Structures are given as structure tokens and as C-alpha cells.
Amino acid sequence: MGRRSSRVSSRSLTRMMKQMGIEQSEVTGVEEVIFRFYDKEWVLDDPQVIMIKQSGTESFQVSGIRSERALTKGEIDEKEIEPVKRIEVPMEDAALVASQTGVNIEVALQALKDTGGDLAAAILKLRRR
């Protein structure tokens, strides 16, 4: 059996995303992103942030070098606890998995979530179904 190429061109990916109603844009001017936990913070300085819009929902993909800092007992008591937003799987990854396995985008997204965003594992999982 011949192997199918697993590469999708950037142009094809953009076209597929547009057909699925997915818009992607870079968020400029972001100086810092902080993930605040009860006892610590993850800080990404000068991150790259991509906003992905689909079906009225905005998701964000954040990349950068992470540093961690602990919060002292006083800081923990003073901080208002905010709900942590769910980080979505990049739509490009879901589109790639969907194109390689013949499933719809929702099934591909779930497979990626189940595998912690591992493209190869998601593809293998769906091909074994």
C-alpha cells in the first residue's frame, strides 16, 4: 500500500478553515499572558497570541516561553479567584486530523482533546475506530 502524504499546504488549510466558518487572526500588542492558579502563576512575556473564531465562540492559542512564580500566603488570600478559561485545540490541528481521517471537525477536535493535542495519537485513534 502506498503512503498518503500527511502534509496539507497552508493555502489548502486556510481554504478548508474558511469553508468551515473558522476565522483566525493574530492579536497584536500583547505584552504578557498570565495563567493564575491558587498558589502560583505562569507568565508568558511577549507571547504570540492567535484568536480563532468559530460559531460565535472565540478561542485563543498562546505560545511563548513560560516562567513560573509562586504566590505567597498573603498574595493568595488577597487575590480574587477567577475561573480558568478552557484552552482550545488549534483549529489547524483539528482540520489536519479531519482531513487525514475523513471525520468531521467536531470528532477531530474531541480526538485531539482526548489525546492532549497529540496529532499523531489522534489520527491513530480515529483510524482504529
C-alpha positions in Angstrom: 0.0 0.0 0.0 1.2 3.5 -0.8 1.5 6.1 1.9 -0.6 9.2 1.8 1.2 12.4 2.3 0.3 13.9 5.7 1.2 17.4 4.6 -1.5 20.0 3.9 -0.5 23.2 2.3 -1.1 26.5 4.1 -3.3 27.6 1.3 -5.4 24.4 1.4 -5.7 24.7 5.2 -6.8 28.3 5.0 -9.4 27.4 2.4 -10.7 24.4 4.5 -11.0 26.6 7.6 -12.9 29.3 5.7 -15.3 26.7 4.3 -15.9 25.5 7.9 -16.6 29.1 9.1 -13.4 29.4 11.0 -11.5 32.7 11.2 -8.0 33.1 12.6 -6.2 36.3 13.3 -3.1 37.4 15.3 -3.7 39.5 18.4 -1.0 42.2 18.4 0.3 44.3 21.2 0.1 41.6 23.9 2.9 42.2 26.4 2.1 39.4 28.9 -0.2 36.5 29.5 -0.8 35.2 33.0 -2.3 31.9 34.0 -3.2 32.3 37.6 -3.6 29.3 39.8 -4.4 29.2 43.5 -0.8 29.0 44.6 1.3 30.1 41.5 1.2 31.9 38.2 2.6 31.0 34.8 3.8 34.1 33.0 4.4 34.3 29.3 6.2 37.5 28.4 6.0 38.9 24.8 3.7 36.0 23.7 2.3 35.2 20.3 -1.5 35.1 20.6 -3.8 33.8 17.9 -7.6 34.3 18.1 -9.8 31.7 16.4 -13.5 32.4 15.9 -15.9 29.7 15.1 -19.7 29.6 15.5 -19.7 32.8 17.7 -17.0 31.3 20.0 -13.6 32.9 20.4 -10.7 30.6 21.3 -7.1 31.6 21.9 -3.8 29.9 21.1 -0.9 31.3 23.1 2.7 30.4 22.6 5.9 31.7 24.3 8.4 31.0 26.9 6.8 30.3 30.3 8.2 31.3 33.6 6.5 30.3 36.9 6.3 32.3 40.1 4.8 31.2 43.4 2.3 33.3 45.3 2.9 33.9 49.0 0.1 33.2 51.5 -0.7 36.9 51.7 -1.0 37.2 47.9 -3.2 34.1 47.7 -5.6 35.5 50.3 -5.7 38.9 48.6 -6.3 37.5 45.1 -9.8 37.1 43.8 -10.1 33.6 42.4 -11.2 33.7 38.8 -12.4 30.8 36.7 -9.8 29.4 34.5 -10.7 29.5 30.8 -10.5 26.3 28.8 -7.7 26.4 26.3 -8.9 25.1 22.9 -7.1 22.8 20.5 -5.9 24.8 17.5 -8.3 24.6 14.6 -5.4 24.0 12.2 -4.7 20.8 14.1 -8.3 19.7 14.0 -8.6 20.4 10.3 -5.5 18.4 9.7 -6.8 15.4 11.7 -10.2 15.7 10.0 -8.6 15.7 6.5 -6.4 12.7 7.3 -9.1 10.6 8.8 -12.3 11.6 7.0 -14.2 12.6 10.1 -15.9 15.9 10.8 -14.2 18.7 12.6 -16.1 18.0 15.9 -14.9 14.4 16.0 -11.4 15.5 15.2 -11.5 18.1 18.0 -12.6 15.6 20.5 -9.9 13.1 19.5 -7.3 15.9 19.9 -8.7 16.8 23.4 -8.7 13.1 24.4 -5.0 12.8 23.3 -3.8 16.0 24.9 -3.4 17.7 21.5 -1.1 14.9 20.1 -1.8 14.9 16.3 -0.3 11.5 15.6 -2.1 9.9 18.5 -5.5 11.5 17.5 -5.1 10.3 13.9 -4.2 6.8 15.0 -7.1 6.7 17.4 -9.6 7.7 14.7 -8.2 5.3 12.2 -8.5 2.4 14.6 -12.3 3.0 15.1 
